[in-house]
C-alpha cells in the first residue's frame, strides 16, 4: 500500500487532515458535525487525484473534505504490486467535531494561569498582526470586528463567533445593520481559515484555549506601530508582567457602582485596550457591556493603569493590545 509519510502512515495522514481542515463557518453555526468518507487515488508518482465523496454529511462539510484531501502533498511512497509501481484507490474519513463551548469560560480569554505555555501563531506576533489586518476592496465595508474562537489541543481553530459591535444610542438603520452583518461574516471566515497554532500545554500535554482577536478591514496597510497581539515581553504595569496579574489588578482597582440598583452580585465587562510603544494606555473600548455604570468604571480603571515599561519585541518597544474581562463583585 502507498505510504503518506514516514512512521505510522495512518496517524500521519489523519494528523495532516486534522491540521489543515477548515471547519466551515455555516456548519459550525448550525452545529453540523460528522465523518465524511472521501475516496481518492494515489498515483504512480504519489500524487493524489480523483477525490470524491463516498459518504457525505452536509454540502459544506463534503466540499471541505474534498478540498483538504485534494490539497495533500504527494505521498512519500506509491503503491506497489508484484514489484511494480501502481496507482491505488484509497478511502479516508475526514472528521468534523465541534468543541463544547461549556468547557470554556470568559476568564480563559488570553489568560492561562495553569498553562506552562500559551498558544502561538505559526508566523509569530508580526505574522498574526499582518493576518488580522485584512484589505478592504472598493465598495466593501471597513471596520474592526472581534471574534471569539477556540484553539483545540491539536492547534486547530474551532467555532469562530463574531461579537456584534455595540451600537450606542439609537437603533442602527438597515444599511448599517447590513454592513455590520457582512463584516461579522467576513471576520468569522478570516479566523476560520487560520493555519494551525502551536497549542498551549499543561504538564507537557496540549490543552484547548479560548481567544478573542480583532479583525481589521481597512484600505490601509498595518504600520510598525499597529498593535501586536503579543510580544516577547509584555508591558510592565505596577511591577506586574502577566495577563493574569493584570486582570487581578483591574479587579482590585474597580469600584462596584453604588447606583447599580438591581444589578447582580457579580458583573463582567469585556474590554479592549492598547498599551502603545511609549507605554501609554489608549483606545479603551467595551466589547461586551454590563451596563453604563459598570462600563464607565471599567474604562476608568483601564485608563488609570500605571504602565512602567512598554512591551518588547526583539529588544525594541512595541504596541500591544489586550482583551480582558473586568469583573465586579459586590462584597
C-alpha positions in Angstrom: 0.0 0.0 0.0 1.1 3.6 -0.5 2.7 5.5 2.4 1.9 9.1 3.2 4.8 9.8 5.4 7.4 8.0 7.5 6.3 6.4 10.7 2.8 5.4 11.4 1.3 6.2 8.0 -2.3 6.3 9.2 -1.6 8.6 12.1 0.5 10.9 10.0 -2.3 11.1 7.3 -5.0 11.7 9.9 -2.8 14.3 11.6 -2.3 16.2 8.3 -6.1 16.2 7.6 -6.9 17.4 11.1 -4.3 20.2 11.0 -5.3 21.5 7.5 -9.1 21.1 7.6 -11.0 24.3 8.0 -14.4 23.9 9.6 -17.0 25.7 7.5 -18.5 28.6 9.5 -22.0 27.8 8.2 -21.8 24.3 9.5 -20.5 25.5 12.9 -23.4 27.9 13.2 -25.9 25.1 12.5 -24.0 22.6 14.8 -23.4 20.2 11.9 -20.8 17.5 12.6 -19.8 14.0 11.5 -17.4 12.0 9.4 -17.1 12.5 5.6 -15.7 9.5 3.8 -13.6 10.5 0.8 -12.2 8.2 -1.9 -9.2 9.2 -3.9 -6.3 7.8 -6.0 -2.6 7.8 -5.1 -0.9 7.8 -8.5 2.4 6.2 -9.5 4.2 9.4 -8.5 2.4 9.6 -5.2 0.3 12.5 -6.3 -3.4 12.5 -5.1 -6.2 12.8 -7.6 -9.8 12.0 -8.3 -11.1 12.9 -4.8 -14.8 12.2 -4.4 -17.4 11.7 -1.7 -18.4 8.2 -0.8 -20.5 9.1 2.2 -21.3 12.7 2.9 -22.8 14.7 5.8 -23.5 18.2 4.6 -22.6 20.0 1.3 -20.3 22.4 3.1 -18.5 19.7 5.0 -18.3 17.5 1.9 -16.8 20.3 -0.1 -14.2 21.0 2.6 -13.3 17.3 2.9 -12.7 17.0 -0.8 -10.6 20.3 -0.7 -8.3 19.1 2.2 -7.8 15.7 0.6 -7.0 17.2 -2.8 -4.5 19.6 -1.2 -2.4 16.8 0.2 1.3 16.8 -1.0 2.5 13.8 -2.9 2.8 10.6 -0.8 6.3 9.5 0.1 5.9 6.0 -1.4 3.4 5.0 -4.1 1.7 1.6 -4.0 3.4 -1.5 -5.5 2.0 -4.7 -6.9 4.3 -7.7 -7.8 7.2 -5.2 -7.6 5.7 -2.7 -10.0 4.6 0.8 -9.0 0.8 1.2 -9.4 -2.0 3.6 -8.7 -4.0 2.7 -5.7 -7.5 3.8 -4.6 -7.7 4.9 -1.0 -10.6 5.9 1.3 -10.3 8.1 4.5 -12.7 9.5 7.0 -12.5 13.3 7.5 -13.9 14.0 10.9 -15.7 17.3 11.8 -16.3 17.5 15.5 -17.5 20.6 17.3 -15.9 21.8 20.6 -18.1 22.1 23.6 -18.4 25.8 24.5 -19.3 24.9 28.1 -15.7 23.8 28.6 -14.5 27.4 28.2 -15.1 30.4 30.4 -14.7 34.1 30.0 -11.7 34.2 32.3 -9.8 31.9 29.9 -9.7 34.7 27.3 -6.0 35.3 26.6 -5.4 34.1 30.2 -3.7 30.8 31.0 -2.9 30.7 34.8 -2.4 27.0 34.8 -0.7 26.5 31.5 3.0 26.0 31.1 3.0 27.5 27.6 0.3 29.5 25.7 -0.8 29.2 22.2 1.4 30.6 19.5 0.6 31.6 15.9 2.9 29.8 13.4 4.3 33.1 12.0 4.7 34.9 15.3 3.1 38.1 16.6 4.1 40.1 13.5 2.6 37.5 11.2 -0.5 37.4 13.2 -0.9 41.2 13.1 -0.5 41.0 9.3 -3.1 38.3 9.1 -5.6 40.2 11.3 -5.4 43.3 9.1 -7.4 42.4 6.1 -7.5 44.6 3.0 -11.0 46.0 2.2 -11.7 46.3 -1.5 -13.6 49.1 -3.3 -17.2 49.2 -2.0 -16.5 46.8 0.8 -17.4 47.9 4.4 -14.5 48.8 6.6 -14.1 48.4 10.4 -12.9 46.2 13.2 -14.7 43.1 14.4 -13.8 41.0 17.4 -14.1 37.2 17.0 -14.2 34.7 19.8 -12.8 31.2 18.9 -11.3 28.1 20.4 -7.9 26.5 19.7 -8.2 22.8 20.1 -5.5 20.6 21.7 -4.4 19.8 18.1 -3.9 23.5 17.4 -7.0 23.8 15.1 -9.2 26.9 15.2 -12.8 26.0 16.0 -16.2 27.7 16.4 -15.3 31.3 15.4 -18.1 33.6 16.6 -18.1 37.4 15.9 -19.0 39.7 18.8 -21.5 42.2 17.3 -20.3 45.8 17.8 -22.2 47.9 20.4 -24.3 50.4 18.6 -24.5 53.0 21.3 -27.6 55.2 21.4 -30.5 54.6 19.0 -31.2 51.8 16.6 -28.9 51.3 13.6 -30.5 51.8 10.2 -30.9 49.0 7.6 -27.7 49.9 5.8 -25.6 49.9 9.0 -27.1 46.5 10.0 -26.3 45.0 6.6 -22.7 46.3 6.7 -22.2 45.0 10.3 -23.6 41.6 9.3 -21.2 41.5 6.3 -18.2 42.5 8.4 -19.0 39.9 11.1 -19.4 37.1 8.5 -16.1 38.1 6.8 -14.3 38.2 10.2 -15.5 34.7 11.1 -14.4 33.4 7.7 -11.0 35.0 8.2 -10.5 33.4 11.6 -11.8 30.0 10.4 -9.2 30.0 7.7 -6.3 30.4 10.1 -3.5 27.9 9.9 -3.0 25.6 12.9 -1.5 27.1 16.0 1.0 25.6 18.4 -1.4 24.7 21.3 -1.0 25.6 24.9 0.3 22.9 27.2 -0.2 21.8 30.8 2.2 19.3 32.3 3.6 18.8 28.8 0.2 17.8 27.3 -1.6 20.1 24.8 -4.8 21.8 26.1 -7.6 23.8 24.5 -7.7 27.6 24.8 -10.2 30.4 24.2 -9.2 33.6 22.4 -10.7 36.8 21.2 -8.9 38.7 18.4 -9.8 41.8 16.4 -10.0 41.5 12.6 -9.5 44.9 11.0 -10.8 45.5 7.5 -9.2 48.6 6.0 -7.8 50.1 2.8 -4.6 50.9 4.7 -1.8 48.5 5.5 -0.7 48.0 9.1 2.3 50.1 10.2 5.1 49.3 12.6 3.1 50.8 15.5 -0.1 48.9 14.7 -0.6 47.0 18.0 0.6 43.4 18.2 -1.4 40.6 19.8 1.6 39.6 22.0 5.3 40.2 22.3 8.5 38.6 23.7 7.9 40.6 26.9 4.6 42.2 27.9 4.4 45.7 29.3 5.3 46.1 33.0 2.2 47.5 34.8 2.7 48.3 38.5 5.5 45.7 38.6 3.2 43.1 37.1 4.2 41.3 33.9 1.5 38.7 33.1 -2.0 38.9 31.8 -3.4 37.1 34.8 -1.8 39.6 37.2 -3.2 42.5 35.1 -6.7 41.2 35.3 -6.4 40.7 39.1 -5.1 44.2 39.4 -8.1 45.6 37.5 -10.5 43.6 39.7 -9.0 45.2 42.7 -9.0 48.7 41.1 -12.6 48.9 40.1 -15.3 50.2 42.4 -18.7 48.5 42.4 -21.1 51.3 41.3 -23.2 52.4 44.3 -26.1 53.4 41.9 -26.2 50.0 40.2 -29.5 49.1 41.8 -30.8 45.7 40.8 -27.5 44.5 39.4 -26.2 41.0 40.1 -23.7 40.3 42.8 -21.1 39.8 40.0 -20.9 41.6 36.7 -18.2 41.3 34.0 -17.3 43.8 31.3 -15.2 42.6 28.4 -12.9 45.4 27.2 -10.1 46.0 24.7 -7.3 48.5 25.0 -3.8 49.2 23.7 -0.5 49.9 25.5 1.5 51.7 22.9 5.2 51.7 22.3 5.6 54.8 24.5 3.9 53.0 27.4 0.6 54.9 27.2 -2.8 53.3 27.5 -5.1 54.2 24.6 -8.1 53.1 22.6 -10.1 51.5 25.5 -13.4 50.2 24.3 -16.1 48.0 25.8 -16.8 44.8 23.7 -19.5 43.3 26.0 -21.4 45.6 28.3 -22.6 45.1 31.8 -24.5 48.4 31.8 -23.4 52.1 31.5 -22.2 52.4 35.2 -20.0 49.3 35.0 -18.7 50.1 31.6 -17.7 53.6 32.7 -15.9 52.3 35.8 -14.1 49.6 33.8 -12.8 52.1 31.3 -11.7 54.5 34.1 -9.6 51.7 35.7 -8.1 50.8 32.4 -7.1 54.4 31.6 -5.5 54.7 35.0 -3.2 51.7 34.6 0.3 52.7 35.8 2.4 51.4 32.9 6.1 51.4 33.8 7.5 50.0 30.6 6.1 49.2 27.1 6.1 45.7 25.6 9.3 44.5 24.0 9.9 42.5 20.8 13.4 41.6 19.8 14.6 44.2 22.3 12.5 47.1 20.8 9.5 48.7 22.3 6.2 47.8 20.6 2.5 48.4 20.9 0.3 45.5 22.1 -3.4 45.1 22.6 -5.3 43.4 25.4 -8.8 41.8 25.5 -9.6 41.3 29.2 -12.6 40.6 31.4 -13.1 43.2 34.2 -15.1 41.6 36.9 -17.1 43.5 39.6 -18.1 41.7 42.8 -20.5 43.0 45.4 -18.9 42.3 48.7 
